[in-house]
């Protein structure tokens, strides 16, 4: 009796986090797409400890098991980033982060000029957040 041959099926490997973000950004239609790209660069350059992925249907950042921040792309009038503070300890942000929620703050960017003006405050907030989670 002959054995039936099994056809090997190869599963396509899951895309890496970087590939998923790249694919997301290539498909993103947003009036502030250029500004989002600039902010992504600032955040990733601010701390090499952060990892970027797509979570909550947007580019987001995490470190040491904690989610740090995510873009909120449904907002179309500016770039909106939500920062998460897991234990309620906030960072000094030189006025960058807004809101009075117990576990998060919002950063809003209205133009490239606004991004340039807030770059140092964003870098400081990112690095202070990382220090809180080491």
C-alpha positions in Angstrom: 0.0 0.0 0.0 1.5 3.3 -1.0 1.5 6.2 1.4 -0.1 9.5 0.4 2.5 12.2 0.1 2.0 15.2 2.3 2.3 18.5 0.6 4.4 20.7 2.7 2.8 24.0 3.5 5.0 26.8 4.5 3.7 29.4 6.8 4.7 32.9 6.1 6.7 34.2 9.0 5.1 36.9 11.1 6.5 40.3 10.1 8.8 41.9 12.5 7.7 44.9 14.6 9.8 47.1 12.3 8.2 45.6 9.2 4.8 46.1 10.6 5.4 49.7 11.4 6.9 50.3 8.0 3.9 48.7 6.3 1.5 50.7 8.5 3.3 54.0 7.6 3.4 53.2 3.9 -0.4 52.8 4.0 -1.1 55.7 6.3 -3.1 58.6 4.8 -2.9 61.5 7.2 -2.6 65.2 6.7 0.4 65.2 9.1 2.2 62.1 7.8 5.4 64.0 7.3 5.2 65.3 10.9 4.4 61.8 12.3 7.6 60.5 10.5 9.6 63.4 12.0 8.3 62.6 15.5 9.0 58.9 15.1 12.6 59.8 14.3 12.9 62.1 17.3 11.4 59.5 19.7 13.6 56.6 18.4 16.7 58.7 18.5 16.0 60.0 22.0 16.5 56.5 23.5 17.9 53.4 21.9 16.2 51.4 24.7 12.7 51.9 23.2 11.2 49.5 20.8 8.6 50.5 18.2 5.7 48.4 17.1 2.1 48.7 15.9 -0.3 48.6 18.9 -3.7 50.2 19.3 -3.6 50.4 15.5 -0.8 52.9 15.4 3.0 53.2 15.9 3.7 52.8 19.6 6.7 52.6 21.9 7.5 50.3 24.7 10.4 49.4 27.1 11.0 46.8 29.7 7.5 45.4 29.5 5.8 48.8 29.7 4.0 50.7 27.0 5.3 54.3 26.8 3.4 56.1 24.1 1.3 55.7 21.0 0.2 57.9 18.1 -3.5 58.6 17.9 -4.0 58.9 14.1 -7.7 59.4 14.2 -7.0 63.0 15.1 -6.7 64.9 11.8 -6.1 68.5 13.0 -2.7 67.9 14.6 -0.4 65.0 15.6 -1.6 63.5 18.8 0.6 61.2 21.0 -0.7 59.6 24.1 2.0 58.9 26.9 1.1 56.2 29.4 2.2 56.4 33.1 1.6 53.0 34.6 2.0 53.9 38.3 0.8 57.4 38.1 4.3 58.9 38.3 4.5 61.7 35.7 7.6 63.2 34.1 8.5 66.8 33.9 7.8 67.9 30.3 8.3 71.6 30.1 4.7 72.1 29.2 4.7 69.4 26.5 2.3 67.0 28.1 -1.2 68.0 28.7 -4.2 66.6 30.7 -5.0 65.6 34.2 -5.7 61.9 33.7 -4.3 59.7 36.4 -2.4 57.4 34.0 -1.6 59.3 30.8 -0.9 62.7 29.2 -1.3 64.0 25.7 1.3 65.7 23.5 0.0 67.7 20.5 2.0 69.0 17.5 0.5 71.4 15.0 3.3 71.8 12.4 7.0 71.1 11.7 7.8 74.4 13.4 5.9 73.3 16.5 7.8 70.0 16.4 11.1 71.8 16.2 10.1 74.1 19.1 9.1 71.1 21.3 11.9 68.7 20.2 14.0 69.1 23.4 11.0 68.8 25.7 9.9 65.6 23.8 13.4 64.1 24.1 13.5 65.0 27.8 10.1 63.4 28.4 11.1 60.2 26.6 14.3 59.8 28.5 12.7 60.6 31.9 10.0 58.0 31.1 12.6 55.4 30.3 14.5 56.2 33.6 11.3 55.6 35.5 11.0 52.1 34.1 14.6 50.9 34.5 
